[in-house]
Amino acid sequence: MAKFRLGSSLGAISSLGFKDGKYNYAVKKDLKDKLIRARELGFDTVDVDLCSTYNPFDLEQILDEILFLVKSSGVKVNAFHMPFGVSWMDLTCNYENDRQEIIKWILKVIDKTSVVDPYAFVFHPGTTNFSESEREAGFSRLCDTATTLAKNTDKAICIENMVRGNLLSRTAHLEELIENTEGVKIVLDLNHLLLDDQAETIKKLGKSIATLHVSDCDLIKEKHELPGLGKIDWNKVLSALESVGYEGVFNYEVLEKYSLDEIKENYENLLKAYAE
């Protein structure tokens, strides 16, 4: 039986709210302790979550401190999860000059993070639901943006499946993305995959899956619970991962109430139950 490498996403940025005409941010107070604990527990990697920022300049300013903490901890970074829900990270942006600037800014951040040598960068696509007449053009812009990024870095450019919308919520959408891009990979969020079977999706996407977001749900809404607390069939998921020769990280992306100790225990129990 394959022993998948263990990872966990760690939130890195706290929003301090709007004051004196701007949003204010800080590195999460527990980030240093979590990085150290991940190393102590033998996690193979961590994913660093850069979400919760509204301004690209603010992210650039705080990134230096995050990179220092990561580097000094000695923990290997699997991926940086880029911000989402803001116009300056919309990979489907329909203003061409803005889209080109988004690409330039992302490549600048990728270069800046080279000091910790991450394997991948994870992106939400931006807009996730288009009118029927606009969907093709929006999807084409996503493919062009992702391909351009992939061609300009040796890091894995990974696009995440979404919970809803007509852009990337179905397995067929992800297959379409792979068919129409060059060098682009999938980060498969199992908790987002509500409209198709998780194991069958893994088998269809195969080697196109570069990394995972592992958590459980009730198959109705995303929940980000520990595996086993929802309705996903984890034995089928693990079997499918083995069948396609998955070599990426088994990266947990669960609610912050779960500690790294609980995540490791869950991971070990999951593999034990599968082996039995």
N, C-alpha and C positions, 0 to 999 in steps of 0.2 A: 504494500500500500504506500502511495506517495505521502510524504510528510510535507504539507504545504508550509511555506514560510509565513510566520506570524507577524502581522503588523497592526497598527491602530492609528486612526486619524486623531490628531490633537489640535484643538482650537488654539490659535496663537494670538488673536487680537480681541481686545475688549473695546466696545464703543462706550465712551464716557458721556455721550450726549452732545447736544448743540448748546454752545455758549460763546458769547462774544463774537457772534457772526460766523462761527464755523463749528464743524463737528470735531470732537476731540477723541483721541484714541490712546490706548496703552497696550503694551504686551501683557497678556494674561498673567496674573500673579502666580498661577500654578504651573506655568509652562516649564520653567526650569526643573521643578520637582518631578513633573511627569516625564520629562526627557531622561532624567537620572533614573527614575523608577523603571522606565522601559528598558534601559540598559541592564539594570540589576535583575530584572525578571527574564532577560534573555530574548526580548523581542528582536526579531531580525531587522525590522525597519519601523519607521513611523511615516505617516503622511502629515504634512504641515498644512493646516487649513488657514488660508489667508482671507477668508470671507469677513463680512461685517465692516467693510470700509466703503465710504461713499465717494472718495476722492483719490485719484491715482497718485497725486503728489504726497498725500498723507501715507499711503501704503509704502511708497519709496522711502520716506523718512523713517518709518518704524521697522522696515525690513532689515536694516543693519543690525539692530539689537536682536531680532529673531535669529538671524544667521549666526551671530556670535554665540548665542545660547545653544543652538543646534551643533555647531562645530565643537564647542568646548565640552558638550555632553558625550561626544564620541558615538552617537547613534546614527545609523545609516538612514538617509532619507529616500523613501520609495518615490514619493510624489509631493509636489506642491499643488494644493487645490486653490485655483484662482478665484477671485471674487465673482459674484454673479448678482443679477438683479439690478445692474446699473448700466447705463447707456454706453459707458466707455469699456465695457467688456462684452458687448453684443456682437458675436461672431457673424450674425446675419445682417448687420447694420446696412440699411439701404442707401445711406449717404456715402458715396464711394470715397471721397476724401477722408471722411471720418473713419471708415473701415480700414483704410491704409494706415492711418495714424494709430488705430488700435493694434494693428499688426506690429508696427514699429515699437510701440510701448511694451507689448508682450515680449518681444525679442530682447528688449532692454532688460526687463525683469529676469528673463531666462539667463542672460549673460551675468547679471548681478549675483544670481544664486549659484553660479558655478563653483564658488568656494566650498560648497558642501556636496557637490556632484550628485544631484538628484537623478533618479532614473527617468521620471516622467513629470508631465504637467497635465493637470486635470481641468477640463473646462465644461461648464454648462454652455449650451449653444447660444444663449441669449433669448431671443424671441422663440417661443415654442409652439405657437398656434397661429396659423395664417388662414386667411380666406382661401377658398378653393382656387381662385384665380391667381393668388399671390404665392401660394405654397411652393411651386416649382422654382420661382425666382429666389425666394428666401433660402430654399435648400441649396440652390446653386451657389449662393454667396457663402453659406456655411462651408460647403465643400472647398471652395476656392480659398477661403481664409485658413482653414485647417491644413490644406495641402501646402500653402505658402509657408506656414509656420513649420511644418514638418521638413520642408526642403531647406530651411535655414537654421536647423539645429540638429544635433545628434541625440537629443532627448526625445523620449516617446511623447507625442502629442496625442492625448486621449480625450475623447468626447464622451460625455456621460449621458446615458439614457434618462429620459424624463418621466415623471409620473403620468402626465396627461398632455394633451395637445396633439396636433397632427404632424409634428416634425420628427420627434425621436422617442415616442412612447411605445412603439411596437418593434418586435424583432425584425420585421420586414424593413422598417425605417433604418435600423442599424446595418442591415445587409446592404441597403441602398447607399448608405454613407460609405461603406468600405468599397463598394463597386465604383464609386464616383470620386474617390480621393486617392492620393498617392502617399504612402508612408504613414497614414493616420491609423490610430488604434482606438479600441473601445475600452472605457472603464465601465464595467457592468455593475450597476447598482441593483442588487437582487431585491431590495426593499422597494425600489421604484418600479419593478417589473410586475405590474398588476394585471395586464391584459393578455399575457402569454405565460406559458409554463417555463419556470426558471431552468430546469434541466434541459429541456428541449432547445431553449435559446442558446445555452452554452454549447450544445452539440452543433447547432447551426453556425454559430460565430467562430468556434474553434480557436485557431491561433490569432485571430483578430482581437481577442481579449487580452489586453496587456496587464490589467490589474482589476481588482474587485473592490466594491464597497459591500461589506458583509453586515447584514442586520436582518431582523425578522419583522414581519407584519401580519395583519389579518387577511391579506390579499384583497382588501377593500380600500384601505388608506395606508400611506407610508407611516411607519411607527418608529423605526430605528431602535427596536428592542433587541436584546440578546437572542441569538439563535436558540430555538426551542421554546420561546415564549410566544410564538405566533404560529402560522399555519404553513410556512414553507417546509417542504420535505427535504431535510438537509442530507439524508443518506443519498437521495437521488441527485442532489446538487454535487456532492463530493464524488459520486460515481461518474457523473458527467464530466467533471473537471479532470478526473483521472483518464477518462476515455479520450479526451482531446489533447492530453499531454500538457495541461496547463502548468506553466513554469513561473507565473507571477506570484505576487504576495496575496495571502489570505488576509486582507486588510479590513479590520472592523471599523465601521462608522456607526457607532451607537450613541444613545443619549449620554450626556455628560455625567449623569448620576451613577453610571457604571464605572468602577475603578479599573485600572489596568490589571490589578490582581484578579478581579472578577472576570475580565475579558480572557486572561490566560487560562483560568480555570474552565471557563466555558469552552474555549478552543480545545483543551485537552480532553474534556468530556465528550465533545463532538466527535473528535477523531477516535476516541475509545469506543463510542457507541457504533460508529461506522465499521470499525475493525471487527467488532463482535457480530 
